[in-house]
């Protein structure tokens, strides 16, 4: 090399040495070269440390585990650096489980909202040991991908980790700091009830019962994966049976939810800045809740047996009481018959001939000389004669005067006026033509005859009607007509009950399999399971409806048999006297009562929003059938047919469903319903006032205007049928008021509101019937009087227990549980069960009132019994 080339090379080497080297990218360290620090750690010591991407911190703990003693271990961490995109990962390695979680802990809420938590605490699952004492090791690994993150770590032992029977324990929990505790069944206890309470409704929390397995699901996003669970505001209760847990122990897990929407609370404000991503989590700060838990023994199997026997004893006693009353009545009649025969056979002291006993001896209350009670009438300028057939002569009575109670005065002064009902009820009855022989053709043929239709207009528009005027059709036709009520409701019951039973079995299966106890709205503080049923006591208490409904059917059957025997021997009482006997509606009422018990039991298998109509459908039917029966007593010929009656009841149930589903806060629905309610009330009022003798056609408006002109403008005259008008005016006032109340208040429980409308109308008509019965000179015998008094008292107590409101599906399950209460009877039945007991007895008593109310008229001719 020449000297010049060497000099250039030397200068180049010198320049390269003086210049700085180019930047070099740091190569990642191999896995084995990653720094790892392990340290022996102690309980109850706070470790403040830092970690970065190339550093792994390991904390080694050891503790002694005893076979007969369980201690909880809790790991608490707090990440001090705010790096949400590069969290710190904590992994706890144990003997039989691994628990891992990141901090900030991200939990999702409704609509996939994200919530971040910097402070996290988790209780470690405790593995079992077979040795008396065993030392177990566990490790807490801390790692991250961030450059440098500081944190705090603390591991402590949990005080009172094992819950004790009948001892309360208070604790705090948050969404990122859940709590769970262990409970072990004592030897003598087969089931317990876990009660959790809190003074604060929110934040919303979840109570879960889980088997002793690892891992424990104690976060909001996984607590529903296993076991039984329910949401909670202030109260929660879960009944746990030993047979469901092979280890005879379980965990009570308490988790605070990220949002309160599941418990009926409002969604939190979700702030979004202009530069923030919609996916960025929100820090909820401190959502802490203070709770108190207590585990107490549930009832024993002896309590189940005692409660079942108590329930059977109550309702079977009605069978015994009915049998005793029937025997007493039979003996009384036999004794009276023997007395009559003896008196007729004994010679009179005056004449020496055998004496004839007047009918007043039969203990029938005499009618006085007052006529059909009315409040006065100014629409009829002429008096109307009502003819009574007494023997071969006819005496015409006319209503005269304007007194409140108008006396009947004879047109012919040859006969006395004041005739006791007992004396005029059977006089020459045999010589009178049978009333039902007025029609020997079928009902459809009867109604198509023009002259018969004209006769209906003449008879039914009379100012004063007797039962004989509205009992002109063939009794065989009417018997078939009213038997259709029973067969229709029996058919409805079969087709209604079968899918209902299938559905509630499915509901109960879903509850048992998923463990989600928010599906059904029980009174969890008094819900006693049996087999697969979660609340057997609510089902058992419905037994009264079935047993008393069956008893009522047996009573009706016995009455019908006696009546048919009387017809076979041509008993004049059965042929011509009393309210016409039709038993079809009574059979329908008894069947409806039994079905109410069955469907109410089905509803209480899993009471919720979707099957509420199971419990109310036959209540509507019972109210409707009772009104129809009360109307049928004095209007047998013009009562509604079964088809039209059940069609109207089906419409009521349809509105009930629509109102519950769409009526809450829906102004349009309430307007439409109120209009339909008022229009239906007016149409029914017109039908009742004119006894069906009117037509709804294109000329209805013209006829209404004509009546208003003639009765109000041309001459001011009062109504022709004053008593009917009084009833219908009161009914319209009540129904219009209820319609206005619904439109203004819009009650949440539309089903109960609709049922209240039916019950109010039934009570109004029943009160009117009683008043008019007494004003017409009739009387109420001892048995119906006792039934009225006792039934009224029982209804009062029943409604008291009904309005206690132990649960409601109109709120969230958690809010419904705030109304839960403990059992009040035999530690087995709650307030709603008492309602079932008392309401079944009250309905049975109400049916007996309808059955026996007019027994005092059994020996009174039908043309002496007034229609009102």
PyMOL commands that set and color helices and strands:
alter all, ss='L'
color gray80, all
select helices_A, chain A and resi 3-18+31-33+110-112+223-225+242-244+261-263+301-345+359-362+421-424+435-438+443-448+450-460+467-470+475-514+524-526+536-540+543-568+572-576+584-605+609-611+613-634+642-662+667-689+700-714+722-745+750-775+782-802+813-817+831-852+855-857+862-864
alter helices_A, ss='H'
color red, helices_A
select strands_A, chain A and resi 35-40+46-51+55-66+72-79+88-93+98-103+105-108+114-117+119-124+133-144+149-158+169-173+179-184+191-197+205-211+228-232+235-241+249-256+282-283+289-297+385-390+393-399+408-410
alter strands_A, ss='S'
color yellow, strands_A
deselect
rebuild
show_as cartoon
